[in-house]
Amino acid sequence: MTLDRPASSWTGAIRTWSRASWSVADLVAAKRGRTVSVVLPALDEEDTVGAVVTAVRGAGALVDEVVVLDGGCTDRTAERARAAGAVVIDRETAMPGVELRPGKGEVLWRSLAATTSDIICYIDSDLIDFDPTFVPSLLGPLLLEPGVELVKGFYRRPLRLETEQADTGGGRVTELLVRPLVSAVRPDLAGIVQPLGGEYAGTRELLESLPFAAGYGVEIGLLLDAHAARGIDAIGQVNLGVRKHRNRSLIQLGAMARQILAATLDRCGMPDAGAALVQFVQVGGEWLPSSTELQVSERPPMREIPSYANRVPEGDVLPEAAG
């Protein structure tokens, strides 16, 4: 089965589906022995994680496992995720004996070792009013369309500022930094609506072959690396409708943008000085500097890690053990 995709000039060469025309039943039939893991990276998301897990599990036989990867939570995230039916794995347990590094990129990288499925779907755990169609929408092209290996979700992102809501104000780092940057260095990817979106899915074969950038550079890093390794035809995007999550301050977004810029420059062969980001906050009428160190330590492709490459799939028996 090949999906119908309406032509759209604004997306360029990117395979784009403005709506998901497939059903969960279609996707279950198309799995043909393939397995699916949904991974939720989490850092103190007790208010939202339970509802997201419950919605994901509503996909039934389409999803083989729901894993919440604990990125160092200090609240009741793990408790609420388990109560909703997820498997909770902390960073250390995912890869015991491997030195822990901070950041989202580290958590997503370790999730490859914590799961065994053929397809991995990443969903952020801070989403509000989570739409249960997100997962089937992302999985459709991977299960039904030959050659697609990475699917990005795109959506409208309302921006909540105190008690007011701007209908399309989310994605400030995307609009002010990433979209102009991608247009300058990788114009083939200019049609990607949400290059930084945390909702995407990919084949294990692809994901384990790519490096994972540190911190918040992970999403742009995976997109650029997938494009370099597999070409534009391996990348697709699907409209997920509306995405609501906790909006961050400009100070936080500035630190995020610094990591994203470093990951992009590295993939374009441009030197980065590696200097900390200096921002200024006003306290008592004075402008005081605040410095954020740059996370630059990236992880290599998972398949290059000996403990991962030599692992035995569940149910197999080592030859020496069998004898």
C-alpha positions, -999 to 999 in steps of 0.1 A, spaced: 0 0 0 14 34 -10 -1 65 6 -17 93 -13 2 125 -8 -13 158 -21 12 179 -40 23 210 -21 48 235 -34 57 250 0 72 217 12 95 213 -17 109 178 -20 98 168 15 72 140 16 43 156 34 9 144 46 -15 171 55 -38 146 71 -35 110 82 -58 90 59 -49 57 75 -66 40 105 -50 21 134 -64 -11 119 -45 -3 86 -13 2 105 -17 -30 127 -21 -50 95 9 -33 79 32 -41 108 39 -76 94 60 -87 123 76 -53 130 74 -39 165 69 -4 178 82 14 209 69 47 220 95 66 241 87 95 264 118 114 277 108 129 310 123 153 335 99 162 363 66 160 343 43 146 369 14 168 359 12 156 323 30 122 319 1 100 331 -23 114 306 1 111 277 9 75 286 -28 66 288 -35 82 254 -6 64 238 -17 30 252 -51 36 236 -35 26 203 -37 -10 214 -19 -36 193 -2 -9 172 22 -1 201 42 -29 216 57 -10 245 55 24 261 87 35 278 92 65 300 129 73 301 135 90 334 160 118 328 167 124 365 132 132 379 128 144 415 90 144 415 63 118 410 68 114 373 79 77 375 51 68 399 24 83 377 39 69 345 38 34 360 3 38 372 -8 47 337 8 15 323 43 26 311 76 9 317 98 34 335 136 31 330 161 55 344 191 68 326 216 47 345 197 14 341 193 19 304 231 17 299 248 5 331 285 13 334 284 41 308 292 75 323 262 97 325 260 130 307 233 157 311 207 167 286 178 155 264 201 141 237 217 118 263 182 105 273 171 98 237 204 81 229 201 58 258 165 49 249 179 29 220 195 6 245 164 5 267 141 -7 238 142 -34 212 115 -25 187 121 -20 150 104 14 150 108 41 177 84 69 182 94 98 204 68 119 222 75 147 247 60 141 281 51 177 289 22 179 264 -11 193 275 -44 179 261 -24 153 243 -41 140 211 -41 102 209 -39 104 171 -3 117 173 13 82 174 -7 66 146 -2 97 124 36 95 129 38 57 123 17 57 90 45 67 65 70 44 82 47 13 80 30 21 47 53 41 25 84 24 11 117 42 17 106 65 46 129 62 76 122 93 96 89 111 101 86 145 118 54 158 132 42 194 125 15 213 142 2 247 153 17 257 186 -3 281 208 19 303 230 7 307 266 19 339 283 6 341 318 -32 342 314 -32 350 277 -28 327 247 -14 337 213 -28 313 187 4 308 167 32 322 188 50 289 198 82 278 181 102 310 187 136 294 184 124 277 152 113 310 136 141 332 148 171 308 145 165 274 129 144 282 99 168 309 86 198 287 95 184 257 76 176 278 46 212 290 45 230 257 50 205 229 40 179 244 17 166 210 8 151 209 43 135 243 42 101 226 38 103 210 72 76 228 93 88 219 127 125 209 126 128 210 164 96 192 172 99 165 198 73 143 182 88 121 155 94 85 146 122 66 129 134 31 121 159 16 146 182 9 117 185 46 110 185 59 145 212 35 157 234 46 128 233 83 137 252 103 164 231 120 190 239 157 197 241 169 232 212 186 250 186 204 229 207 200 197 195 164 194 165 171 171 182 193 146 212 170 147 191 139 138 174 157 110 206 170 94 223 136 98 194 116 84 194 139 54 231 135 49 231 97 54 198 87 36 188 117 15 157 137 12 134 108 1 139 91 35 123 120 54 86 127 57 64 149 78 28 146 90 3 172 102 -6 165 139 -30 194 143 -23 213 175 4 208 201 3 224 235 31 222 261 48 243 288 63 274 272 98 285 283 112 319 291 134 338 266 164 332 289 157 294 287 152 296 250 184 314 245 204 286 261 185 261 240 193 281 208 230 280 217 230 242 218 211 240 186 234 264 168 265 244 180 250 211 167 242 227 133 276 243 128 293 210 136 273 192 110 281 218 84 319 217 91 320 251 107 341 258 138 324 267 170 344 285 197 326 264 224 322 295 246 295 297 272 264 318 264 263 350 284 229 365 290 217 394 311 190 396 337 178 428 355 179 426 393 172 457 414 177 480 385 211 464 376 219 442 346 237 411 358 254 386 336 243 349 337 265 323 320 254 290 306 281 264 296 277 248 262 270 211 261 292 199 233 299 162 242 279 142 216 273 105 216 285 83 187 261 61 168 247 35 192 258 6 169 294 16 176 290 10 213 304 -26 220 279 -33 248 250 -25 224 264 -41 193 270 -74 212 237 -75 230 216 -106 226 180 -100 216 154 -110 241 146 -147 238 179 -156 222 204 -178 239 241 -174 238 259 -203 222 280 -210 252 249 -209 274 231 -233 251 259 -259 255 
